[in-house]
Amino acid sequence: MDQIAIIAIFVALYSAFAGGFERTPVNGALVFAAFGLALGPFGTGILTGGLEVPTLRLIAELSLALVLFVEASKVDLATLRRAFAIPQRLILLALPVIILLGMLFGFFLLSDISLIGLAILATILAPTDAALGKAVVTNKAVPGEIREGLNFESGLNDGVCVPVFLAFLTIANGQNAGDGFGSILFKLLIQEIGIGAVVGIVVTVLVGMAVKISDRNGWIHGSWIQVPVAAAAIACFAAAQALHGSGFIAAFVGGLCFGILTGKDTDHLVHASEGTGDTFALLTWVLFGSALIGPSLPWITWEVVVYALISLTVVRMVPVFLALRGLPLTFGQKNFIGWFGPRGLATVVFAMMVLQSGLPDAKQIVAVATCVVVFSIIGHGMSALPIIRWMFGSAPETGEDKH
């Protein structure tokens, strides 16, 4: 209980000064990850209990599901239709190349990891993070087409990476030995994405229609406003996972449906629940700092550091730049989209699954992924506001919390 008290006090203190932090390059993920590291087993040792891998994975999954649902519900569909070519190219063209490049650089730099391990590593580092990207996708100074493109990409690419990741993990564990990678991937794509999308639509239509009717009749008010959205996001995720689909696809598709169903009422219905997702995300970063960063330190070598820097720059930015050729974007805007592909909650979730898989090189894979996430928290978090101001100028106040 004393550990819960310490975390709760820290959350309360941070919340009191959050507005000040938002005006600086320091983001919530960095503050809470550092807090977790300082109080974890490799720090003061205060936070040592209740940090088992399944616990951290569950909290990270719920955090990501909530963030995906909320951000998807706020998508400006009119703007997205004009800019749909951006996420379309990022997912269909850039994403496969990002995975291949990640494997290639890993082959030369990470000799302790097997070839299939490198494929797994490259895949878990490919998806971008909607939570860490909020500082960009909620900033009105950034052109709407770029904001919606990045938001839509981050919502879909982790769900798309799930079947690829599971296919590699299946091969690594020697399962379905008679099937080739293409056959396994096809089955998983249909299963994960198909079931996830259907579940997201069905659950959200039921909840969304009920919320819409209730809201118009004034039956839902006060503290109850924050419950339906959070519950719908978790329901989408849990139901899809139970049916062997992608909970992340379900949460994102569900959020899109919720935004369509509630229309102009979306903001006031979603805003009350957004803090729940942010709180879960901050708790995830505390546990990430305590349970992953510390144990990964012995595995961090100069090769790992170099790979992490390349993963965040060359591996992401070159494929993105090439994939966006021909679109009405400036050189700077293409590089802006390439740079702001932060790695966070999705990578943490996949890393937890690797740890639970029993792979011989699981600890090495997780250590590299952890290093990349830490560099992303620092690099993307601290560069977001300065780069936006430099490229696009100041934005009007939006009241969004930038975690």
N, C-alpha and C positions, 0 to 999 in steps of 0.2 A: 504493500500500500504506500510505503514511503516513496517508492519510485514513481508511482502514479501522481503523488502529490507534487513531487519535484517537476515532472513534466507539465502538470496542470498550471503550476505557478509560473513556469517559464512561458507557456502559451499565453497566459493572462498578461504577463509583463510585455511580451512581444506585441500582443494585440493593442496594448495601450500606446505603443510607439510606432505601430505599423505604418501610419501615415507618413511619418518622418523617414522611415526606411525606403518607402516607395519613391521618394525624391532623390535617392542615392543609387549608385550602381549595385549596392548590396541587396540581394533578394532573400526571401524567406527560406528557400531551400538551402542556401549556403549557411545561413545562421543556424538553422536547426540541425543540419548535418554536422556542423562543427560542434554544436552542443552535444549531440549524441556521441561523437568521437571523444570529446573531453570527459564525458561521464561514463563511457563504456569500459570494457575490460582492458583496453590498451591505454586508458586514461586513468581517471580516479577509481574506476571499478564500481561506481555507485549503481550504474545500470547494468546488471548482470543477469537478472532473472527474467523469465518470460520472453526471451528473445529467440525462441526456436524458429527454425526456417519456416515451418508451416504458418506460424503466427504472422511473421513478417510478410510472407507471400499473400496471405489473406487480406491484410490491411492494405498492402500495395494494390492488390486487384480491385478491392472496393473503392479505393481512392481514384484509381484510373477510370473505373466504370462511372463514377459520379461526375468526374471532370468531363469525360467524353459525352455523357448524356446532356449535361448543362451546356457545354460549348456547341454541341450539334443543334440544340434547341434554339440557339440564338443566331444560327446561320442566316445571313441575308440571301435568300434564294435568288432574288433578282440579280444581285451582284455576282453570286456564284455562277449563274447561268452565263453571264458575260465572260467570266474568268475560268470556266470549267476546264479549259485546255491546260491550265497550270497544274492542278492536282492530277488530272488525267495523265499528263506526260510524266509527272514526278513519280507516279505509282507504276504505270505501265512501262515506261522507258528507263527512268533513272534508277528505280529501286532494284531491279535485277543486276544492273551494272555495279551499284553500290555494294551488293553482296559479293559479287565476283571480285571486285577490287579489294574488298576487305579480306577475302581469302588469299589473294595474290600477295599483298603486303605482309600478311601473317605468315605466309610460307617462308618468306625471306627473313623475318624478324623474330618469329616465335617458334623456335625449333622444338621446344618442349611440348608443344600441342600437336596432336595428330591431325591428319588432313580432314577427317570428318569433324574433329573438334574445332578446326578453323572455320569450317562451313557453319557450324553451330554458332561460333563466336560472331562471325560476320553477319549472321541473320539476326541475332539478338541486339546487335548494334545498329541495325538498319532503321528501325522505326523511330520516329521523332515523338517528342513528348508534348501533349496538349497543355499540360499544367505549366511546365517551364516556359512554354511559348506564349503564355497569356500576356506577358509584357509587350509582345509584338502584335498579337491578333486582336487585342482590345485597345490598342493605341490608335486614335482617330487620325493621327498625323500620317500614318502609313496608308497608302492608297487602298481602297476597299477591295480591289481585285486581288492584291497581294495578300491582304489579311485573310480574306475568305479562302483563297487558294491554299495558304499554309494551314489554316484551321481544318479544312476538309482533308488535306493530306495527312495531318497528324491524327485525325479521327479514323482514317481507313487503313493507314499503312501498318499499324500494329496488328489489326485484325487480319490483314493479308499475310503478314509475316508468321502468324500463328501456324497455319498448315505447313509452311515451308520449314519452320523450326521443328515441328513435330515429325515431319518426314525425315529430316536429318537425324533427329533423336531416335527415331524408330530404327534406322539403319545402324546407328552407333551402338544400340543395345542388342543388335542381332535379331530383332523381331521382323516377322514377315520376310524372311530371308529369300523366299521364292519370288517376291515381287521386286521390280525395279523401282528406282527413285521416281520416275515419271508416273508410274501406276499408283504408288503410295501417295504422291503429291496430289494427283487428280482426285483420288478418293477423299483425301482430307480437305481439299479446296471445296468440293461439293458439300461435304458434311459440315465443316466449320462455318463457311461463309453462308451457305444456303440455310442451314438450321438457325444460325445466328440472326440472319436478316428476317426470317419468318417470325421467330420468337419476338424480336424487337418490335415488329409491326403489330402483332396480335396483342401483346401485353400493353403497348402504349395506346392502341386504339381503345381498348377497354378502359384504361385508367384516364386517358386524355378526354374521352367523351364524358366520363363521370365528373372529372374536374371542371370541364367547360360548363356543363349544365349546373353544377353546384355553385360555381363562381358567379354565373349570371344571375342566379337566384339569391345570392348572398348567403348561402349555406356554409361557405368555408371562409373563415376569417381568423384574425389573430394569429396565435402561434401555430395553428393547424395548417396555415398556408405553406409552411416549409416542409410538411411531411410528404404529400403525394409525389413530388418530383424525386426526392431522395429515395422513397420506397419504390417508385417505378423504375429508377435506374438500377437499383439492387435486384429487383424482380427480373428485369430483362437479363441482367448478367447471370444470376443464379439459375434461372430457368433454362437459358441457353447452355450453360455449362452442364447442367443435369442431363440434358438431351444430347450431349457430346457435340455441341456447336460452339462457336466462338462467342463468349460473353462480351467481348469488346465490340465486335460487330453488332451484336444485339443492342448494346448500350448506345452506340453511335446512331444506328438506324432508328432506334427508339426515340432518341433525342430529336432527330430530324422530324419524325412523325409528330412528336409532341408540339414542336414549334409550328408545324403546319396546322394542326388541329386547334391550337389555342390562339393562333394569330396575334393580334395586337395585345392580347392579355399575357403573352409569354413572359415578357420582362418582369412583370410584377409577381408572377407565379414562380419563376425560376430564381429570382434574386434572393428570396428568403432561404432557398436551399443551397445556394452557392457556397455559403460559409461552411456548410457541413462538409462539402468536398474539399474545401481548402484546409479545414481542420484535419481531416483524414490524411491529406497530402503532407502536411507539416509533421504529423505524427510518424508517417512513413519515413520522412527524412531523418528524424531523430533515431529511429531504429536502424536505418541504413547506416548512419554514422557510427552507431554503437556495434552493430552486428556484422557489418560487411567491410567498412573501411579499415578498421583496426586489424582484423584477421587477414586482410589482403596485403598489408604492408610488407610482410616478409617476401612476398612474391613479386614485388615491384622492382624491376630492373630498368636499366637505361633503354633496353629494347622495348619494354612494355610502355615506357613513357613516350618514346618515339612513335610507336604504333598508335597510341592514344591520340597524339597530336595529328598524325596523318589521317586517322579515322574521322576526326572532327573537321578536317580541312579538305585535303585532296580527295579522299574516298567519297565524301559527300558532295563537295562543291563542283568538281569537274563533271561528273555525270549529270548533275542538275543543270549546269550551264549549257552542256551540249543538248540535253533534252528540251530546253526552252528555246533553242534556236528557231528563228522564224516568227516568234511571237512578238507583239508590239511592246517589248520591254527594253529598257536601256541596259547597257553593260553593268552599271551599278546595281540596278534592280535585280538582275539575274544573280549577281554575286550575293546580294542581300538575301534572296530566297535560299541560295545555297548555304550561306553561313548559318542562318537561323533554322537549323534542324537540330534542336537540342535533344540530348539523350537523357531519359529520366525514368519515370515510373514503369513504362513498358519494358525497358531493359532490366530494371530491378526484378520485375516479375519473372521474366525469362531466366535471369540468373538464378533465382530461387529454384526454378524448375530444374535447372542444370545441377544444382547442389543436391537435389533430391533424387536425381537420376542414377547416381552411383557410378558415373563415368570416371575412368582412371585419371583423366586430366581435368576434372570438374573444378578443382580449386584454382588451377591456373587460368581457366576460362573465366571464372567469376572474378578473379583478381584483375584481369585485363578489363573486363566490362566495368568493374567498379572504378578503375582508374579513369576510364573514358567518361563515366557519369560525373565523377568529381571535377574533371577538367571542364566538362560541359556546364555544370552548375556555376563554376567560377567564370569561365569564358563568356558563355551566353548571357548569364545573369548580369555580369558587370559591363558588358558591351552593348546591351539592348538599348537603353535610353541614350547613351552618347551617340551611337550610330544613327538611331532614328532622328535625333535632333540635327545631326550633321547632314543627313540625306534629305529629310523631309520637313524639318522645322519642328516647332512645338505643337503639341496637340491640345485641344480643349480638354478640360477636366471631364473624366468619364465616371469617376467614382469606383473604378474597378480595382480590385485587389490583385496586385501583381506578384503571385507566388510562382 
